[in-house]
Structures are given as C-alpha cells and as structure tokens.
Amino acid sequence: QVQLKESGPGLVKPSQTLSLTCTVSGGSILEKLAYWSWIRQPPGKGLEWMGAIGFSGSTYVSPSLRSRTSISRDTSQNHFTLQLTSVTPEDTAVYFCARVAIDGIPIGSQFDNWDEYDSWGQGTQVTVSS
C-alpha cells in the first residue's frame, strides 16, 4: 500500500516561496505509469490540481500556476517537492500530494480526474499571512 505524507511550513509570509515535500513509502516514485501530483483546496472551495511529476521525471503544471510553480524529485529519498513562488493570501489552502497511475497523458496534460487517484496524503494546511 502506497502511503504519501506532506511536510513543510504551516505559515508563509506574502511574497515568499512555499516549499512542500511529499515523502512516498510502500512504493517508488519511479514506478512506471505513476504520476505524482500536488493538489490544493482553498477554504470553502473545491480541489485544484497544481501540477505533477511523472515516473520519467517529466513535469506538468497547471497553466494558471505555471509562472510560479515548479515540481522536482529526489529519487534517492523517494520524495517529490513543490515550490510556489510569490505567494499571496489566496494561496492559503490545504495542500495534498497524491498518486495516479494511468497509461497516457490526459487531454490538456491536466491530471484532475480525482476518481483516478488511488493514494492521497493526509494534507497539510498552509496559511499565507504576515
């Protein structure tokens, strides 16, 4: 059973960079056909897919966040990370990492079919405030 766990600061100041790490256990981030996503849920709103890194190392980022988001991985540590620059209070949300295994890239390269995800982290609250 794959398990994911998010870690990072709970409070970030506006204009700073948010960095989160998702540590994977019970499976490898190199597993074929696996894509590892960052997803967030602002208060009172639905889930928003932010980006993903695939088993090959290719990255995919939501067009709305592309200018501020990067996703990377450390295969030796079996974890992947999210960096979100120039945060504002609108970035306040619960941030999740999750796994989806699919054969092929979704249309538009957005991995936002939640039914296809089979493993989720518990989520971590991030608040952007001075």
PEVEN-V804437 format. One record per backbone hydrogen bond with DSSP energy under -1.0 kcal/mol. CO is the residue of the C=O (numbers start at 0). NH is the residue of the N-H. Records with the same first field share a line. If there is no record, write none. Layout:
CO: NH ; NH
//
This chain:
2: 24
4: 22
6: 20
9: 126
11: 128
12: 15
15: 86
17: 83
19: 81
20: 6
21: 79
22: 4
24: 2
27: 30
30: 33
32: 101
33: 54
34: 99
35: 52
36: 97
37: 49 ; 50
38: 95
39: 47
40: 93
41: 44
47: 39
49: 61
50: 37
51: 59
52: 35
53: 56
57: 53
59: 51
61: 64
64: 67 ; 68
67: 84
69: 82
71: 80
73: 78
77: 23
78: 73
79: 21
80: 71
81: 19
82: 69
83: 17
86: 14
87: 90
88: 91
92: 125
93: 40
94: 123
95: 38
96: 120
97: 36
98: 117 ; 118
99: 34
101: 103
105: 108
109: 111
111: 113
112: 115
113: 116
118: 98
123: 94
125: 92
126: 11
//
